[in-house]
């Protein structure tokens, strides 16, 4: 049996990652694929330490503390890469809600090049398909505010912060080779785009 195909969905808050992930999972299952949905947050064995650093950074932002957050997240992903991803069903499609690419939307002082380096040096698994989900910042801000729990962010507290992180993410994704999904219209359109990207990766693997 072939190894799972690893797909991550990344982007700022409110762009619709989780809703899109659910729709993609349904579509792929209808095509007969085995789909495993994972969330970085739910499999982080160091979640308490991570959030302690994030909360400290929110109270007193500084470069050193943000770097520690990046290192902690990279350590968590390395653990997931070693202990969670290899245990998924052979031949399945793993859909991950956020991976290291999402750090580009939430970090202020650590460059995305440094974030990538930290993760790759620790052996964090690179997804077979990285999907950058984007919208206009005003739309994603409105979506996030409309959710039952609101924005639910320790780091982002204003529309201005959100616009800045949206710009940072779009700049970071340029030239990365990710599948860019602008999720501003019908959910079916965005779903079809990502499912087509998954099919391409599966075909390339089969032909390879």
Sine and cosine of phi, psi and omega as CSV:
sin_phi,cos_phi,sin_psi,cos_psi,sin_omega,cos_omega
0.00,0.00,0.55,-0.84,-0.01,-1.00
-0.98,0.20,0.38,-0.92,0.06,-1.00
-0.92,0.39,0.42,-0.91,0.05,-1.00
-0.87,0.49,0.48,-0.88,0.15,-0.99
-1.00,-0.01,0.84,-0.54,-0.11,-0.99
-0.99,-0.17,0.88,-0.47,-0.04,-1.00
-0.84,-0.54,0.79,-0.62,0.07,-1.00
-0.91,-0.42,0.58,-0.82,0.10,-0.99
-0.91,-0.40,0.85,-0.52,-0.08,-1.00
-0.77,-0.64,0.41,-0.91,0.04,-1.00
0.37,-0.93,0.09,-1.00,0.01,-1.00
-0.92,0.39,0.15,-0.99,0.06,-1.00
-0.91,0.42,0.59,-0.81,0.13,-0.99
0.99,0.11,0.02,1.00,0.00,-1.00
-0.99,0.15,-0.14,0.99,0.06,-1.00
1.00,-0.08,0.45,0.89,-0.04,-1.00
-0.86,0.51,-0.76,0.65,-0.10,-1.00
-0.93,0.36,-0.67,0.74,0.05,-1.00
-0.89,0.47,-0.67,0.74,0.02,-1.00
-0.91,0.41,-0.66,0.75,0.01,-1.00
-0.86,0.51,-0.68,0.74,0.02,-1.00
-0.88,0.47,-0.68,0.74,-0.01,-1.00
-0.92,0.38,-0.64,0.77,0.04,-1.00
-0.89,0.45,-0.69,0.73,0.01,-1.00
-0.86,0.51,-0.71,0.70,0.02,-1.00
-0.87,0.48,-0.71,0.70,-0.04,-1.00
-0.90,0.44,-0.68,0.73,-0.01,-1.00
-0.93,0.37,-0.60,0.80,0.04,-1.00
-0.92,0.40,-0.57,0.82,0.06,-1.00
-0.90,0.43,-0.44,0.90,0.05,-1.00
-1.00,0.10,0.00,1.00,0.06,-1.00
1.00,-0.09,0.13,0.99,0.00,-1.00
-0.99,0.13,0.51,-0.86,0.17,-0.99
-1.00,0.08,0.85,-0.52,-0.09,-1.00
-0.87,-0.49,0.75,-0.66,0.06,-1.00
-0.90,-0.44,0.84,-0.54,0.04,-1.00
-0.99,-0.17,0.79,-0.61,0.03,-1.00
-0.77,-0.64,0.44,-0.90,0.10,-0.99
-0.81,-0.58,0.77,-0.63,0.03,-1.00
-0.80,0.60,-0.72,0.69,-0.07,-1.00
-0.86,0.50,-0.67,0.74,-0.08,-1.00
-0.96,0.27,-0.22,0.98,-0.01,-1.00
-0.90,-0.43,0.19,0.98,0.00,-1.00
-0.98,0.18,0.94,-0.34,-0.03,-1.00
-0.95,0.31,-0.24,0.97,-0.02,-1.00
-0.93,-0.37,0.52,0.86,-0.11,-0.99
-0.84,0.55,-0.67,0.74,-0.04,-1.00
-0.90,0.45,-0.69,0.72,0.02,-1.00
-0.91,0.41,-0.64,0.77,0.01,-1.00
-0.87,0.50,-0.75,0.66,-0.06,-1.00
-0.93,0.36,-0.51,0.86,0.07,-1.00
-0.89,0.46,-0.66,0.75,0.04,-1.00
-0.93,0.38,-0.67,0.75,0.01,-1.00
-0.89,0.47,-0.69,0.72,0.01,-1.00
-0.91,0.42,-0.63,0.78,0.04,-1.00
-0.91,0.42,-0.64,0.77,0.02,-1.00
-0.91,0.41,-0.61,0.79,0.01,-1.00
-0.90,0.45,-0.56,0.83,0.00,-1.00
-0.98,0.20,-0.60,0.80,-0.07,-1.00
-0.55,-0.84,0.99,0.15,-0.06,-1.00
-0.89,0.46,0.67,-0.74,0.12,-0.99
-0.34,-0.94,0.37,-0.93,-0.06,-1.00
-0.89,0.46,-0.68,0.73,-0.06,-1.00
-0.88,0.47,-0.66,0.75,-0.02,-1.00
-0.94,0.33,-0.62,0.78,0.02,-1.00
-0.91,0.41,-0.60,0.80,0.06,-1.00
-0.89,0.45,-0.64,0.77,0.05,-1.00
-0.89,0.46,-0.61,0.79,0.06,-1.00
-0.88,0.47,-0.71,0.70,0.01,-1.00
-0.88,0.48,-0.67,0.75,0.01,-1.00
-0.92,0.39,-0.65,0.76,0.01,-1.00
-0.90,0.43,-0.70,0.72,0.02,-1.00
-0.90,0.44,-0.65,0.76,0.03,-1.00
-0.90,0.44,-0.64,0.77,0.06,-1.00
-0.89,0.46,-0.65,0.76,0.02,-1.00
-0.90,0.44,-0.70,0.72,-0.01,-1.00
-0.92,0.39,-0.57,0.82,0.06,-1.00
-0.89,0.46,-0.65,0.76,0.03,-1.00
-0.91,0.42,-0.70,0.72,0.05,-1.00
-0.87,0.49,-0.65,0.76,0.00,-1.00
-0.88,0.47,-0.55,0.84,-0.03,-1.00
-1.00,0.03,-0.55,0.83,-0.21,-0.98
-0.91,-0.42,-0.26,0.97,-0.03,-1.00
-0.92,-0.39,-0.81,0.59,-0.08,-1.00
-0.87,0.49,-0.66,0.75,-0.01,-1.00
-0.92,0.39,-0.28,0.96,-0.07,-1.00
-1.00,-0.06,0.08,1.00,0.00,-1.00
-0.99,0.16,0.28,-0.96,-0.10,-1.00
-0.87,0.50,0.76,-0.64,0.11,-0.99
-0.85,0.53,0.63,-0.78,0.02,-1.00
0.98,0.22,0.05,1.00,-0.02,-1.00
-1.00,0.04,0.15,-0.99,0.11,-0.99
-0.92,-0.38,0.88,-0.47,0.03,-1.00
-1.00,-0.04,0.84,-0.54,0.09,-1.00
-0.96,-0.28,0.92,-0.40,-0.05,-1.00
-0.97,-0.25,0.82,-0.57,0.05,-1.00
-1.00,0.07,0.99,-0.10,-0.03,-1.00
0.99,0.13,0.66,-0.75,0.09,-1.00
-0.52,-0.85,-0.34,-0.94,-0.16,-0.99
-0.92,0.39,-0.40,0.92,0.02,-1.00
-0.88,0.48,-0.49,0.87,-0.01,-1.00
-0.91,0.41,-0.36,0.93,0.03,-1.00
-0.85,0.53,-0.45,0.90,0.00,-1.00
-0.88,0.47,-0.39,0.92,-0.03,-1.00
-1.00,-0.02,-0.15,0.99,-0.12,-0.99
-0.81,-0.58,-0.20,0.98,0.01,-1.00
-1.00,-0.08,0.58,-0.81,-0.09,-1.00
-0.97,-0.26,-0.61,0.79,-0.15,-0.99
-0.89,-0.45,-0.35,0.94,0.01,-1.00
-1.00,0.01,0.81,-0.59,-0.06,-1.00
-0.94,0.35,0.41,-0.91,0.02,-1.00
-0.92,0.39,-0.52,0.85,0.07,-1.00
-0.86,0.50,-0.65,0.76,0.03,-1.00
-0.94,0.35,-0.60,0.80,0.04,-1.00
-0.89,0.47,-0.73,0.68,0.04,-1.00
-0.85,0.53,-0.72,0.69,-0.02,-1.00
-0.87,0.50,-0.72,0.70,0.01,-1.00
-0.85,0.53,-0.67,0.74,-0.03,-1.00
-0.95,0.31,-0.70,0.71,-0.04,-1.00
-0.93,0.37,-0.60,0.80,0.03,-1.00
-0.89,0.45,-0.49,0.87,-0.02,-1.00
-1.00,0.01,0.00,1.00,0.02,-1.00
0.99,0.14,0.40,0.92,0.06,-1.00
-0.91,0.42,0.75,-0.67,-0.06,-1.00
-0.92,0.38,0.73,-0.69,0.06,-1.00
-1.00,0.09,0.81,-0.59,0.02,-1.00
-0.87,0.49,0.51,-0.86,0.10,-0.99
-0.93,0.36,-0.48,0.88,0.05,-1.00
-0.60,-0.80,0.86,-0.51,0.05,-1.00
-0.95,-0.30,0.86,-0.52,-0.04,-1.00
-0.96,-0.27,0.87,-0.50,0.06,-1.00
-1.00,-0.08,0.94,-0.33,-0.02,-1.00
-1.00,-0.07,0.83,-0.55,-0.07,-1.00
-0.71,-0.70,0.42,-0.91,0.18,-0.98
-0.53,-0.85,0.13,-0.99,0.19,-0.98
-0.87,0.49,0.60,-0.80,-0.08,-1.00
-0.88,0.47,-0.57,0.82,0.01,-1.00
-0.90,0.45,-0.61,0.79,0.01,-1.00
-0.94,0.35,-0.73,0.68,-0.02,-1.00
-0.92,0.39,-0.55,0.83,0.07,-1.00
-0.90,0.44,-0.69,0.72,0.01,-1.00
-0.90,0.43,-0.65,0.76,0.03,-1.00
-0.89,0.45,-0.71,0.70,-0.03,-1.00
-0.90,0.45,-0.66,0.75,0.00,-1.00
-0.92,0.39,-0.47,0.88,-0.05,-1.00
-0.99,0.16,-0.23,0.97,0.00,-1.00
-0.92,0.39,0.42,-0.91,-0.05,-1.00
-0.82,0.57,-0.66,0.75,-0.02,-1.00
-1.00,0.01,0.07,1.00,-0.01,-1.00
0.95,0.32,-0.47,-0.88,-0.06,-1.00
-0.93,0.38,-0.58,0.81,0.03,-1.00
0.78,0.63,0.81,0.58,0.01,-1.00
-0.71,-0.70,0.75,-0.67,0.08,-1.00
-0.98,0.18,-0.50,0.87,-0.12,-0.99
-1.00,0.02,-0.66,0.75,-0.08,-1.00
-0.99,-0.15,0.79,-0.61,-0.06,-1.00
-0.80,-0.60,-0.06,1.00,-0.06,-1.00
-0.53,-0.85,0.32,-0.95,0.06,-1.00
-0.88,0.47,-0.54,0.84,0.03,-1.00
-0.91,0.41,-0.69,0.73,0.07,-1.00
-0.86,0.51,-0.69,0.72,-0.04,-1.00
-0.91,0.42,-0.66,0.75,0.04,-1.00
-0.89,0.46,-0.63,0.77,0.00,-1.00
-0.91,0.42,-0.67,0.75,-0.03,-1.00
-0.95,0.30,-0.51,0.86,0.08,-1.00
-0.90,0.43,-0.71,0.71,0.05,-1.00
-0.88,0.48,-0.67,0.74,-0.02,-1.00
-0.89,0.45,-0.65,0.76,0.00,-1.00
-0.91,0.41,-0.71,0.71,-0.02,-1.00
-0.90,0.44,-0.59,0.81,0.05,-1.00
-0.93,0.37,-0.64,0.77,-0.03,-1.00
-0.92,0.38,-0.58,0.82,-0.08,-1.00
-0.97,0.24,-0.30,0.95,-0.04,-1.00
-0.88,0.48,0.81,-0.59,0.05,-1.00
0.98,0.19,0.12,0.99,-0.03,-1.00
-1.00,0.08,-0.28,0.96,-0.05,-1.00
0.99,0.12,0.22,0.97,0.05,-1.00
-0.97,0.23,0.40,-0.92,0.16,-0.99
-0.98,0.21,0.87,-0.49,-0.03,-1.00
-1.00,-0.08,0.86,-0.51,-0.02,-1.00
-0.89,-0.46,0.94,-0.33,0.03,-1.00
-1.00,0.03,0.97,-0.23,-0.16,-0.99
-1.00,-0.09,0.92,0.39,-0.05,-1.00
-0.91,-0.42,-0.23,0.97,-0.04,-1.00
-0.94,-0.35,-0.66,-0.75,-0.02,-1.00
-0.93,0.38,0.67,-0.74,0.01,-1.00
-0.86,0.52,-0.57,0.82,-0.03,-1.00
-0.88,0.47,-0.57,0.82,-0.01,-1.00
-0.93,0.37,-0.74,0.67,0.02,-1.00
-0.90,0.44,-0.65,0.76,0.02,-1.00
-0.87,0.49,-0.72,0.69,-0.02,-1.00
-0.88,0.47,-0.59,0.80,-0.01,-1.00
-0.90,0.43,-0.72,0.69,-0.03,-1.00
-0.94,0.33,-0.66,0.76,0.03,-1.00
-0.87,0.49,-0.63,0.78,0.06,-1.00
-0.89,0.45,-0.63,0.78,0.05,-1.00
-0.90,0.43,-0.63,0.78,0.05,-1.00
-0.90,0.43,-0.69,0.72,0.01,-1.00
-0.86,0.51,-0.66,0.75,0.01,-1.00
-0.87,0.49,-0.68,0.73,0.00,-1.00
-0.92,0.40,-0.64,0.77,0.03,-1.00
-0.90,0.43,-0.67,0.75,0.01,-1.00
-0.91,0.42,-0.69,0.72,0.01,-1.00
-0.87,0.49,-0.63,0.78,0.02,-1.00
-0.92,0.39,-0.67,0.74,-0.01,-1.00
-0.92,0.40,-0.57,0.82,-0.03,-1.00
-0.99,0.16,-0.32,0.95,-0.16,-0.99
-0.96,0.28,0.00,0.00,0.00,0.00
